[in-house]
Amino acid sequence: MDISEETFIINLGIHIKQLREKKGISQEDLANDCDIPRNQIGRIERAEINTGIRTLVKIANALDIEPKELLDFPLK
């Protein structure tokens, strides 16, 4: 299957938002736990930026999941 970078980033943002909401964590709380600006979390969830591995690891740690779980989502 061939997937565009844009589609992947969109789906990643949706998945991060779903995981965050499932844990009952606000964007602000997640940002604080990751030590990154709140607007950066919003931009990641809205697929406005392509985030790096370091930030993904911070997000995974804050959500108390393995980093690979951030990338385990269905492509739409």
C-alpha positions in Angstrom: 0.0 0.0 0.0 1.2 3.5 -0.9 0.4 6.3 1.6 1.2 9.9 1.3 3.1 11.7 4.1 0.2 14.1 4.5 -2.3 11.2 5.0 0.0 9.6 7.6 0.5 12.9 9.5 -3.3 13.5 9.5 -4.0 10.0 10.9 -1.2 10.3 13.4 -2.7 13.5 14.8 -6.2 12.0 15.0 -4.7 9.0 16.8 -2.8 11.1 19.3 -5.9 13.1 20.0 -8.0 9.9 20.6 -5.3 8.5 22.9 -5.2 11.7 24.9 -8.9 12.0 25.2 -9.2 8.3 26.2 -6.8 9.1 29.1 -8.9 12.1 30.0 -5.9 14.5 29.5 -6.3 18.0 28.2 -3.9 19.4 25.5 -2.5 21.7 28.2 -1.8 18.8 30.6 -0.2 16.8 27.9 1.9 19.7 26.8 3.0 20.3 30.4 3.9 16.6 30.9 5.9 16.7 27.6 7.5 20.1 28.4 6.4 21.6 25.1 4.0 24.5 24.3 0.3 23.6 24.3 -0.2 25.0 20.8 2.3 22.5 19.6 0.1 19.6 20.8 -2.8 21.2 19.0 -0.8 21.7 15.8 0.3 18.0 15.9 -3.3 16.8 16.4 -4.5 19.0 13.5 -1.7 17.8 11.3 -0.3 21.3 10.9 3.2 20.2 11.7 5.3 17.1 11.1 6.6 16.3 14.6 9.9 14.7 15.4 10.8 11.4 17.1 11.9 13.2 20.3 8.4 14.8 20.7 6.7 11.5 19.9 8.7 9.8 22.6 7.7 12.6 25.0 4.0 12.2 24.1 4.2 8.4 24.5 5.8 8.7 27.9 3.2 11.3 29.0 0.4 9.0 27.8 2.1 6.0 29.6 2.3 4.0 26.4 5.1 2.5 24.2 6.2 4.8 21.4 5.2 2.2 18.9 1.6 2.5 20.0 1.5 6.0 18.6 2.1 4.6 15.2 -0.4 1.7 15.4 -3.5 3.2 13.8 -5.7 2.5 10.8 -5.1 4.6 7.7 -8.1 6.4 6.4 
